[in-house]
Amino acid sequence: MRQLELTVLPEKFHICRFAPDAPIPSKIGDLPFWSITKTRDELSVVLPDYAAPKDQLTEAGWRALMVVGPLDFSLTGILASLAQPLADADISIFAISTFDTDYILVKDDHLNTAAGILRKNGHRI
């Protein structure tokens, strides 16, 4: 198993669901972290709590752990090495991948438990 180094981002996040034809929310460019995924069925946006829209379906109270990268595309099992021990402990995740790295989001009230589990599985936080 590969030992990963993770960093906890300081913000709490909302995961927001928009209609698939909704415009991308304005004013996100200055935020320290945001992520957008669009499919034919929805537009999902991850934003810091303070920037979350009040008129959309949202899931609040998430914290992000960033895998320190950049990660090579040939690496395998990165997300599995994080997701499996958390799933075994009944901790849900929301995963985001970028060109350079991966992020896993866990509910704020599970952050300390999740960090402890990941440490027990050989990762550094």
N, C-alpha and C positions, 0 to 999 in steps of 0.2 A: 504494500500500500504506500502511496506517495504521501509524504507529509506536506500539508499545505499551510501557508501563513494567511490568516484572515485579519481584517481590520473591521471594527464596528463603526459604521457611520453615525455621526452624532444626532441626526434628525430622526423623528418619527415620520412615517409615511402613510398615505392613503393610496389604495388601489381603486381607481375610478373606472366605471364603465359608461361609455357613451354609445349612442347609436352609430352604426357603421358609416353613415353619411355625415356625421357631425364634423364641424371644422376642428382642427387641432386647437386646443385652448391657447389663447393669447397670453402673453406675459410669462411664458415659461423659460425663455432664453436666458434670463438672469438667475435662475434657480441653480443651486449647487449640484443637484441631482434630479433628473427626471428621465422617464423612459416611456416610449410610445410604441404600441404594437397595434396594427390594423389588420383585420381579417374581413371577409365578406359579411360576417355576423356582428362584429363589434369593433369599437376603438377603445383600447385599454390604455390608461395613462397612470403612471406611478409618479406621485408628487409629494413633496413635504407637506405635513399636516396643515401648516399655515397657508398653503397655496391651493388647497383642495376646493373645488367648486361646491357650493351649497345646494345646487339644484340637480345633482347627478347621483346615481347609485354609487355609493362608495363603501369600501371596507377600510375602517380606520385602525390605527394603532400597530403598525408594522415597523420593525427595525431591520436594517440591512447589514449583512456581513459581506464584505468584499474580499474575494480571493486576490491576494497580492499577485500581480502579474507584471509583465504580460505573460500569457500562457501560449505555448506553441499549439497550433492546430492538430498536431499529431498525437498529443496527449489524450489518453482515454480514461474514462472513469472519474473525472474530476467531480462532476455533480453527484454521481452515484456515491462517492466516498463521503459526501456531506449529507446527502438526502437519506441514505439507507439507515444510518444510526439514528437520525432524527425521526424517521418513520417508525423505527422499532420502538421509540419512546412516545409514539403518538403525537409528535409535534409536526404540524403542517408547515410547508414551506411554499413560497412563491419564488420561482427562479427567473433570473434575468441574465442573459448572456450578451456580451459585447464582443467586439473584435479582439480586445486585449485580455478580457477576464470574465469571470462569472460573479454573480451576486446571488445570495439567498436571503430572502426576507422571512422573518419569523415574527409572530405576534410579540409585542413588547413584554407581556407578562411571562413569556417563555424564553426570553433572551438569555438570562443567566443559566437556566437549565440547559438550553441548547449549547451555549458556550462550554459548559462543563462536559457535556456528552462529546462534543467535538474534540475537546482536549484529551479526554479518555481514549479517543480513537486516533490519537497521535498528531492532531493538528495544533498549530500555535495560533493564539488569538491575543 
